[in-house]
Amino acid sequence: ATTGLMSMLNAALRGVAAMLATRCIGVNEARRSLDLPVLVTIAASFALGNALEKTGAAEYLGNGIVAAAGNDAWLLLALTYLSVMVLTELITNNAAAMLMLPVVLAITEAAGLNDVPYVMAVMMAASASFATPIGYQCNLMVYGPGGYRFSDFLRIGIPMNCLVATITIIAIPLIWPLQG
């Protein structure tokens, strides 16, 4: 997968097949290692992201961001980050990024802004998912086995989200110019 010769899925499936063929793991052990609730939640999140796009909710969100920001490029950056941050807590980070990236690119093109800082905001906001177990696969993987409660993620995650958001929204314009 690293060389680009095959997809990550194909590489993972071949790796599992090799482990089974060489008896590194048994079939029952492989079956027990699958966390079905995690897989179902990830699949459902992609479906929800697709539904948001098909129903026009993503476009509505994009129009709302533009209307709220007016002509202020920095405010547009902050609202972009915050929108993706909230969305990634409700659906997975990958689905949030896939859903919002085309919206953000359309917004920046229409406004004549440099798209790089806004793409970076989408990437950071989608990656900094701390407030719910839903937003990131690793959160889901530790949620059940670790004995965590949803409130544990909220209690620690919301301050972490706020800290990362503040640093990111301040740092991005210092690194990449917002104007095109």
Order of alpha helices (4+ residues) and beta strands (2+ residues): alpha-alpha-alpha-alpha-alpha-alpha-alpha-alpha-alpha
